């Protein structure tokens, strides 16, 4: 009995530590990326501190910041830049759209919660953040047009966001 309890606690602590390591590694990778792109790092910090919507409603004199803000505002997932670690997110855009479609079609019940949890905390966090700025049908349409207009279905969120902001360097 003690052996079973000890094993359960040990495995649980390993799993919890593993989740923290993954989160830390994504944040660490993002910090390394931003250290290499110092001017973008300042802009991203300002966006995260102020919020993309609020920042876009102000008069921006810095042309690089204006470029980044405009590109992110015009992109359906541009608001994800506000979340730490999003520049290194490996989930792809098509999977985000599929997860959104599943959430829109299903009624949330106790039976559906395990499936939602399997989709990943990050995906649900991203969807929640995007739904603050869009309604679900509008967001689905925006993502579908993004995929249809040339964004590769396998392109991940981090590469997409870094591609947007690096176009302003």
ROSE-4610 file (N, C-alpha, C; in Angstrom, 1 decimal, always signed):
// ROSE-4610
residu = [X/X/X/X/X/X/X/X/X/X/X/X/X/X/X/X/X/X/X/X/X/X/X/X/X/X/X/X/X/X/X/X/X/X/X/X/X/X/X/X/X/X/X/X/X/X/X/X/X/X/X/X/X/X/X/X/X/X/X/X/X/X/X/X/X/X/X/X/X/X/X/X/X/X/X/X/X/X/X/X/X/X/X/X/X/X/X/X/X/X/X/X/X/X/X/X/X/X/X/X/X/X/X/X/X/X/X/X/X/X/X/X/X/X/X/X/X/X/X/X/X/X/X/X/X/X/X/X/X/X/X/X/X/X/X/X/X/X/X/X/X/X/X/X/X/X/X/X/X/X/X/X/X/X/X/X/X/X/X/X/X/X/X/X/X/X/X/X/X/X/X/X/X/X/X/X/X/X/X/X/X/X/X/X/X/X/X/X/X/X/X/X/X/X/X/X/X/X/X/X/X/X/X/X/X/X/X/X/X/X/X/X/X/X/X/X/X/X/X/X/X/X/X/X/X/X/X/X/X/X/X/X/X/X/X/X/X/X/X/X/X/X/X/X/X/X/X/X/X/X/X/X/X/X/X/X/X/X/X/X/X/X/X/X/X/X/X/X/X/X/X/X/X/X/X/X/X/X/X/X/X/X/X/X/X/X/X/X/X/X/X/X/X/X/X/X/X/X/X/X/X/X/X/X/X/X/X/X/X/X/X/X/X/X/X/X/X/X/X/X/X/X/X/X/X/X/X/X/X/X/X/X/X/X/X/X/X/X/X/X/X/X/X/X/X/X/X/X/X/X/X/X/X/X/X/X/X/X/X/X/X/X/X/X/X/X/X/X/X/X/X/X/X/X/X/X/X/X/X/X/X/X/X/X/X/X/X/X/X/X/X/X/X/X/X/X/X/X/X/X/X/X/X/X/X/X/X/X/X/X/X/X/X/X/X/X/X/X/X/X/X/X/X/X/X/X/X/X/X/X/X/X/X/X/X/X/X/X/X/X/X/X/X/X/X/X/X/X/X/X/X/X/X/X/X/X/X/X/X/X/X/X/X/X/X/X/X/X/X/X/X/X/X/X/X/X/X/X/X/X/X/X/X/X/X/X/X/X/X/X/X/X/X/X/X/X/X/X/X/X/X/X/X/X/X/X/X]
num = [1/1/1/2/2/2/3/3/3/4/4/4/5/5/5/6/6/6/7/7/7/8/8/8/9/9/9/10/10/10/11/11/11/12/12/12/13/13/13/14/14/14/15/15/15/16/16/16/17/17/17/18/18/18/19/19/19/20/20/20/21/21/21/22/22/22/23/23/23/24/24/24/25/25/25/26/26/26/27/27/27/28/28/28/29/29/29/30/30/30/31/31/31/32/32/32/33/33/33/34/34/34/35/35/35/36/36/36/37/37/37/38/38/38/39/39/39/40/40/40/41/41/41/42/42/42/43/43/43/44/44/44/45/45/45/46/46/46/47/47/47/48/48/48/49/49/49/50/50/50/51/51/51/52/52/52/53/53/53/54/54/54/55/55/55/56/56/56/57/57/57/58/58/58/59/59/59/60/60/60/61/61/61/62/62/62/63/63/63/64/64/64/65/65/65/66/66/66/67/67/67/68/68/68/69/69/69/70/70/70/71/71/71/72/72/72/73/73/73/74/74/74/75/75/75/76/76/76/77/77/77/78/78/78/79/79/79/80/80/80/81/81/81/82/82/82/83/83/83/84/84/84/85/85/85/86/86/86/87/87/87/88/88/88/89/89/89/90/90/90/91/91/91/92/92/92/93/93/93/94/94/94/95/95/95/96/96/96/97/97/97/98/98/98/99/99/99/100/100/100/101/101/101/102/102/102/103/103/103/104/104/104/105/105/105/106/106/106/107/107/107/108/108/108/109/109/109/110/110/110/111/111/111/112/112/112/113/113/113/114/114/114/115/115/115/116/116/116/117/117/117/118/118/118/119/119/119/120/120/120/121/121/121/122/122/122/123/123/123/124/124/124/125/125/125/126/126/126/127/127/127/128/128/128/129/129/129/130/130/130/131/131/131/132/132/132/133/133/133/134/134/134/135/135/135/136/136/136/137/137/137/138/138/138/139/139/139/140/140/140/141/141/141/142/142/142/143/143/143/144/144/144/145/145/145/146/146/146/147/147/147/148/148/148/149/149/149/150/150/150/151/151/151/152/152/152/153/153/153/154/154/154/155/155/155/156/156/156/157/157/157/158/158/158/159/159/159/160/160/160/161/161/161/162/162/162/163/163/163/164/164/164/165/165/165/166/166/166/167/167/167/168/168/168/169/169/169]
x = [+0.8/+0.0/+0.9/+1.9/+2.8/+3.5/+3.9/+4.6/+3.8/+2.5/+1.6/+1.4/+1.2/+1.0/+2.3/+3.5/+4.7/+4.9/+4.6/+4.8/+3.9/+2.6/+1.6/+2.1/+2.6/+3.1/+4.3/+5.2/+6.4/+6.1/+5.2/+4.9/+4.1/+3.2/+2.5/+3.4/+4.4/+5.4/+6.2/+6.6/+7.3/+6.5/+5.3/+4.4/+4.2/+4.0/+3.8/+5.1/+6.2/+7.5/+7.8/+7.4/+7.5/+6.8/+5.6/+4.8/+5.5/+6.0/+6.7/+7.9/+8.7/+9.8/+9.5/+8.4/+8.0/+7.6/+6.9/+6.5/+7.7/+8.7/+9.9/+10.7/+10.8/+11.6/+11.0/+9.7/+9.1/+9.4/+9.2/+9.5/+11.0/+11.8/+13.3/+13.6/+13.1/+13.4/+12.9/+11.7/+11.2/+12.1/+12.7/+13.6/+14.9/+15.4/+16.6/+16.3/+15.1/+14.7/+14.6/+14.0/+13.8/+15.2/+16.1/+17.4/+18.2/+17.9/+18.5/+17.9/+16.7/+15.9/+15.5/+16.5/+16.2/+15.2/+15.2/+14.2/+12.8/+12.6/+11.3/+11.0/+12.0/+11.7/+11.0/+11.5/+10.9/+9.4/+9.2/+7.8/+6.9/+7.4/+6.6/+6.3/+7.3/+7.0/+6.0/+6.0/+5.0/+3.6/+3.6/+2.3/+1.7/+2.6/+2.1/+1.7/+2.4/+2.1/+0.8/+0.6/-0.5/-1.7/-1.4/-2.5/-2.5/-2.6/-2.6/-3.7/-4.9/-6.0/-5.8/-5.4/-5.2/-4.1/-3.0/-1.9/-2.3/-3.1/-3.5/-4.4/-5.0/-5.9/-5.1/-3.8/-3.0/-2.2/-1.7/-0.8/+0.6/+1.0/+2.3/+3.2/+4.3/+5.3/+6.4/+6.7/+7.8/+7.3/+7.9/+7.5/+7.6/+8.6/+8.7/+7.5/+7.2/+6.2/+4.8/+4.7/+3.4/+3.3/+4.3/+4.3/+3.9/+4.5/+4.2/+2.8/+2.3/+1.0/+0.0/+0.2/-0.7/-0.7/+0.4/+0.5/-0.3/+0.0/-0.7/-2.2/-2.6/-4.0/-4.8/-4.1/-4.7/-4.7/-4.0/-3.9/-4.9/-5.6/-6.6/-6.0/-4.7/-4.1/-3.1/-3.1/-2.1/-2.2/-3.4/-3.5/-2.9/-2.5/-1.8/-0.4/+0.1/+1.4/+1.4/+0.2/+0.1/+0.4/+0.4/+0.7/+2.1/+2.7/+4.1/+4.3/+5.3/+5.7/+5.1/+4.2/+3.5/+4.4/+5.5/+6.5/+7.2/+7.1/+7.8/+6.8/+5.5/+4.4/+4.5/+4.6/+4.7/+3.4/+2.3/+1.0/+0.7/+0.1/-0.1/-1.5/-1.6/-2.8/-4.0/-3.8/-4.9/-5.4/-4.5/-5.0/-5.8/-5.4/-6.1/-7.5/-7.6/-8.9/-9.8/-9.2/-9.9/-10.4/-9.5/-9.9/-11.1/-11.0/-12.1/-13.4/-13.3/-14.5/-15.1/-14.3/-14.8/-15.4/-14.8/-15.4/-16.7/-16.8/-18.1/-19.2/-18.9/-19.9/-20.4/-19.6/-20.0/-20.4/-21.3/-21.8/-20.9/-20.5/-19.5/-20.3/-19.9/-20.5/-19.4/-19.7/-18.7/-18.1/-18.8/-18.3/-17.3/-17.5/-16.6/-15.3/-15.3/-14.1/-12.8/-12.8/-11.5/-11.0/-11.8/-11.4/-10.9/-11.6/-11.1/-9.7/-9.5/-8.2/-7.1/-7.5/-6.5/-6.0/-6.9/-6.5/-5.4/-5.2/-4.0/-4.4/-3.8/-4.0/-3.7/-2.6/-2.2/-3.2/-3.7/-4.7/-6.0/-6.4/-7.6/-7.3/-6.1/-5.8/-5.7/-5.2/-5.2/-6.6/-7.4/-8.8/-9.5/-9.3/-10.0/-9.5/-8.2/-7.6/-8.1/-8.2/-8.7/-10.2/-11.0/-12.4/-12.7/-11.8/-12.0/-12.1/-11.4/-11.4/-12.3/-12.8/-13.6/-14.7/-15.9/-16.8/-16.4/-16.9/-16.3/-16.5/-17.6/-17.8/-16.9/-16.7/-15.8/-14.4/-14.0/-12.6/-12.4/-13.4/-13.3/-13.1/-13.9/-13.8/-12.5/-12.0/-10.7/-9.6/-9.6/-8.6/-8.7/-9.9/-10.0/-9.5/-9.8/-9.2/-7.7/-7.2/-5.7/-5.1/-5.7/-5.2/-5.3/-6.5/-6.7/-5.9/-5.5/-4.8/-3.3/-2.8/-1.4/-0.7/-1.2/-0.5/-0.6/+0.6/+0.6/-0.2/-0.9/-1.7/-0.8/+0.4/+1.3/+2.1/+2.0/+2.8/+2.4/+3.3/+3.0/+2.8/+2.1/+1.7/+2.9/+4.0/+5.2/+5.9/+6.0/+6.6/+5.8/+4.5/+3.6/+3.7/+3.7/+3.8/+5.2/+6.3/+7.6/+7.8/+7.1/+7.2/+6.5/+5.4/+4.7/+5.6/+6.2/+6.9/+8.3/+8.9/+10.2/+10.1/+8.9/+8.7/+8.9/+8.9/+9.0/+10.4/+11.3/+12.7/+13.4]
y = [-1.2/+0.0/+1.3/+1.3/+2.4/+2.6/+1.5/+1.5/+2.1/+1.8/+2.3/+3.8/+4.2/+5.7/+6.4/+5.9/+6.6/+6.7/+5.6/+5.6/+6.6/+6.6/+7.6/+9.0/+9.3/+10.7/+11.0/+10.0/+10.3/+10.5/+9.7/+9.9/+11.2/+11.5/+12.8/+14.0/+13.9/+15.1/+15.2/+14.0/+14.1/+14.7/+14.3/+14.9/+16.4/+16.8/+18.2/+19.0/+18.4/+19.1/+19.1/+18.1/+18.1/+19.2/+19.4/+20.5/+21.9/+22.1/+23.3/+23.5/+22.4/+22.4/+22.8/+22.3/+22.7/+24.1/+24.6/+26.0/+26.9/+26.5/+27.3/+27.3/+26.2/+26.1/+27.0/+27.0/+27.9/+29.4/+29.7/+31.1/+31.4/+30.5/+30.7/+30.9/+30.0/+30.2/+31.5/+32.0/+33.3/+34.4/+34.3/+35.3/+35.3/+34.2/+34.1/+34.8/+34.5/+35.1/+36.6/+37.1/+38.5/+39.2/+38.5/+39.0/+39.3/+38.4/+38.6/+39.7/+40.1/+41.1/+42.2/+42.9/+43.9/+44.9/+45.4/+46.5/+45.9/+44.6/+44.0/+43.6/+43.3/+43.0/+44.1/+45.3/+46.5/+46.7/+46.5/+46.6/+45.6/+44.3/+43.2/+43.5/+44.0/+44.3/+45.4/+46.4/+47.5/+46.9/+46.0/+45.4/+44.6/+43.8/+43.0/+43.8/+44.9/+45.8/+46.6/+47.1/+48.0/+47.2/+46.2/+45.5/+46.0/+45.1/+45.4/+46.4/+46.1/+47.0/+48.4/+48.5/+49.8/+50.6/+49.8/+50.5/+51.0/+50.2/+50.6/+51.8/+52.1/+53.3/+54.6/+54.5/+55.6/+56.1/+57.3/+57.8/+57.3/+56.5/+55.9/+56.6/+57.1/+57.9/+57.0/+55.9/+55.0/+54.2/+54.3/+53.6/+52.1/+51.6/+50.1/+49.6/+50.3/+49.9/+50.0/+51.0/+51.2/+50.0/+49.6/+48.5/+47.2/+46.9/+45.7/+45.7/+46.8/+46.9/+46.7/+47.4/+47.2/+45.8/+45.2/+43.8/+42.8/+43.0/+42.1/+42.3/+43.6/+43.9/+43.3/+43.3/+42.8/+41.3/+40.6/+39.1/+38.5/+37.5/+36.9/+36.3/+35.9/+35.5/+36.4/+37.6/+38.6/+39.0/+38.9/+39.2/+38.2/+37.0/+36.0/+36.5/+37.6/+38.1/+38.6/+38.9/+39.4/+38.3/+37.0/+35.9/+35.5/+35.4/+35.1/+33.6/+33.5/+32.2/+31.9/+32.8/+32.6/+32.7/+33.4/+33.5/+32.1/+31.2/+29.9/+28.8/+29.1/+28.1/+27.2/+25.9/+24.9/+24.4/+24.7/+24.2/+24.9/+24.1/+24.7/+25.4/+26.3/+27.1/+26.2/+25.2/+24.3/+23.6/+23.2/+22.5/+23.4/+24.7/+25.7/+25.8/+25.9/+26.0/+24.8/+23.6/+22.4/+22.3/+22.7/+22.8/+23.8/+24.9/+25.9/+25.3/+24.6/+24.0/+23.0/+22.2/+21.2/+21.9/+22.9/+23.6/+24.3/+24.8/+25.5/+24.5/+23.3/+22.3/+21.5/+21.4/+20.6/+21.4/+20.8/+21.4/+20.9/+21.9/+21.5/+20.9/+19.6/+18.8/+18.2/+17.5/+16.8/+15.7/+15.1/+14.1/+14.6/+15.9/+16.4/+17.1/+17.3/+17.9/+17.2/+15.9/+15.2/+15.5/+15.5/+15.8/+17.2/+18.1/+19.5/+19.7/+18.9/+19.0/+18.4/+17.4/+16.8/+17.7/+18.7/+19.6/+20.5/+20.6/+21.3/+22.7/+23.0/+24.2/+25.4/+25.3/+26.5/+26.7/+25.7/+25.9/+26.5/+26.1/+26.7/+28.1/+28.4/+29.7/+30.6/+30.1/+30.9/+31.2/+30.2/+30.4/+31.4/+31.3/+32.3/+33.7/+33.8/+35.1/+35.7/+34.9/+35.3/+35.7/+34.9/+35.2/+36.4/+37.0/+38.3/+39.4/+39.2/+40.1/+39.8/+38.6/+38.1/+37.3/+37.2/+36.2/+34.9/+33.8/+32.5/+32.3/+32.7/+32.5/+33.5/+34.7/+35.6/+35.1/+34.6/+34.1/+32.8/+31.9/+30.8/+31.2/+32.2/+32.7/+33.3/+34.1/+34.7/+33.7/+32.6/+31.6/+30.8/+30.5/+29.7/+30.5/+31.8/+32.6/+32.8/+32.8/+32.8/+31.6/+30.4/+29.2/+29.1/+29.5/+29.4/+30.4/+31.5/+32.6/+32.4/+31.2/+31.0/+30.5/+30.8/+30.3/+28.8/+28.2/+26.7/+26.1/+25.1/+24.5/+23.9/+23.6/+23.1/+24.2/+25.4/+26.5/+26.6/+26.7/+26.9/+28.3/+28.5/+29.8/+30.7/+30.2/+31.0/+31.5/+30.6/+31.0/+32.0/+31.9/+32.8/+34.2/+34.3/+35.5/+36.2/+35.4/+35.9/+36.4/+35.7/+36.2/+37.5/+37.8/+39.1/+40.2/+40.0/+41.1/+41.3/+40.2/+40.4/+41.1/+41.1/+41.9/+43.4/+43.8/+45.3/+45.6/+44.7/+45.0/+45.8]
z = [+0.0/+0.0/+0.0/+0.9/+0.9/-0.4/-0.9/-2.2/-3.3/-3.4/-4.4/-4.2/-3.0/-2.7/-3.0/-2.6/-3.0/-4.5/-5.2/-6.6/-7.3/-6.8/-7.4/-7.1/-5.9/-5.6/-6.5/-6.6/-7.4/-8.9/-9.4/-10.8/-11.0/-10.1/-10.2/-10.1/-9.3/-9.2/-10.4/-11.0/-12.2/-13.4/-13.4/-14.5/-14.3/-13.1/-12.8/-13.1/-12.7/-13.0/-14.5/-15.2/-16.7/-17.3/-16.9/-17.4/-17.2/-16.0/-15.7/-16.6/-16.8/-17.6/-19.0/-19.6/-20.9/-21.0/-20.0/-20.0/-19.9/-18.9/-18.8/-20.0/-20.7/-21.9/-23.0/-23.1/-24.2/-23.8/-22.6/-22.1/-22.3/-22.0/-22.1/-23.6/-24.5/-25.9/-26.4/-25.9/-26.4/-25.9/-24.7/-24.1/-25.0/-25.4/-26.2/-27.6/-28.1/-29.4/-29.3/-28.2/-28.0/-27.7/-27.1/-26.8/-28.1/-29.1/-30.4/-31.3/-30.9/-31.6/-30.6/-30.2/-29.1/-29.4/-30.6/-30.9/-30.9/-31.4/-31.3/-29.9/-29.1/-27.7/-27.0/-27.2/-26.6/-27.0/-28.3/-28.9/-28.3/-28.2/-27.7/-26.2/-25.5/-24.0/-23.9/-24.8/-24.7/-25.1/-26.1/-26.4/-25.3/-24.6/-23.5/-22.3/-22.1/-20.9/-21.2/-22.4/-22.7/-23.3/-24.1/-24.8/-26.3/-27.2/-28.6/-29.0/-28.6/-28.9/-28.3/-27.1/-26.5/-27.2/-27.5/-28.2/-29.6/-30.3/-31.6/-31.6/-30.5/-30.4/-29.9/-29.9/-29.5/-30.7/-30.6/-31.7/-31.5/-32.5/-32.4/-33.3/-32.8/-33.6/-34.1/-33.4/-33.8/-35.0/-36.2/-37.4/-37.3/-36.6/-36.4/-35.5/-34.4/-33.6/-34.3/-35.1/-35.9/-36.9/-37.5/-38.4/-37.7/-36.6/-35.9/-35.4/-34.8/-34.3/-35.5/-36.6/-37.7/-38.3/-38.4/-38.9/-38.0/-36.7/-35.7/-35.7/-35.8/-35.8/-37.0/-38.1/-39.4/-39.4/-38.5/-38.6/-37.5/-37.9/-37.0/-35.7/-35.7/-34.4/-33.9/-34.4/-34.0/-32.5/-31.9/-30.5/-29.6/-30.1/-29.3/-28.9/-29.5/-29.2/-27.7/-27.2/-25.8/-24.8/-25.2/-24.3/-24.3/-23.1/-23.0/-23.6/-24.3/-24.9/-26.3/-26.7/-28.0/-29.2/-29.1/-30.2/-30.4/-29.4/-29.6/-29.5/-29.8/-29.8/-31.0/-30.7/-31.8/-32.3/-31.7/-32.2/-33.5/-34.5/-35.8/-35.9/-36.9/-37.0/-37.4/-38.2/-38.6/-37.4/-36.5/-35.2/-34.3/-34.3/-33.5/-34.1/-35.4/-36.0/-35.8/-35.8/-35.5/-34.1/-33.2/-31.8/-31.5/-32.2/-32.1/-32.7/-33.8/-34.3/-33.4/-32.8/-31.8/-30.6/-30.1/-29.0/-29.3/-30.6/-31.0/-31.1/-31.6/-31.9/-30.6/-29.6/-28.5/-27.3/-26.6/-25.4/-24.3/-23.4/-22.4/-21.2/-21.0/-19.9/-19.1/-18.1/-17.3/-18.1/-19.0/-19.9/-20.9/-21.3/-22.3/-21.8/-20.5/-19.9/-20.1/-20.0/-20.2/-21.6/-22.6/-24.0/-24.2/-23.5/-23.5/-22.9/-21.8/-21.1/-22.0/-22.8/-23.6/-24.8/-25.1/-26.2/-25.7/-24.5/-24.0/-23.4/-22.3/-21.6/-22.5/-23.3/-24.1/-25.2/-25.8/-26.9/-26.3/-25.2/-24.6/-24.2/-23.7/-23.3/-24.6/-25.7/-26.9/-27.4/-27.4/-27.9/-27.0/-25.7/-24.8/-25.1/-25.3/-25.6/-26.9/-27.9/-29.2/-29.1/-28.3/-28.3/-27.5/-26.8/-26.2/-27.3/-28.4/-29.5/-30.7/-30.8/-31.9/-31.3/-32.1/-31.8/-32.5/-32.1/-32.6/-34.1/-34.7/-36.1/-36.9/-36.4/-37.1/-37.0/-35.9/-35.7/-36.6/-36.7/-37.5/-39.0/-39.4/-40.8/-41.1/-40.1/-40.3/-40.4/-39.5/-39.6/-40.8/-41.3/-42.5/-43.7/-43.7/-44.8/-44.8/-43.5/-43.4/-43.9/-43.6/-44.1/-45.6/-46.1/-47.6/-48.4/-47.8/-48.5/-48.5/-48.1/-48.3/-47.0/-45.9/-44.7/-44.7/-44.6/-44.6/-43.4/-43.7/-42.6/-41.5/-41.8/-40.8/-40.2/-40.6/-40.0/-38.6/-37.7/-36.3/-35.9/-34.8/-34.3/-34.1/-33.5/-33.2/-34.5/-35.5/-36.7/-37.4/-37.4/-38.0/-37.4/-36.0/-35.3/-35.6/-35.5/-35.7/-37.1/-38.1/-39.5/-39.7/-38.9/-39.0/-38.4/-37.3/-36.6/-37.3/-37.8/-38.4/-39.7/-40.3/-41.5/-41.3/-40.1/-39.7/-39.3/-39.3/-38.9/-39.9]
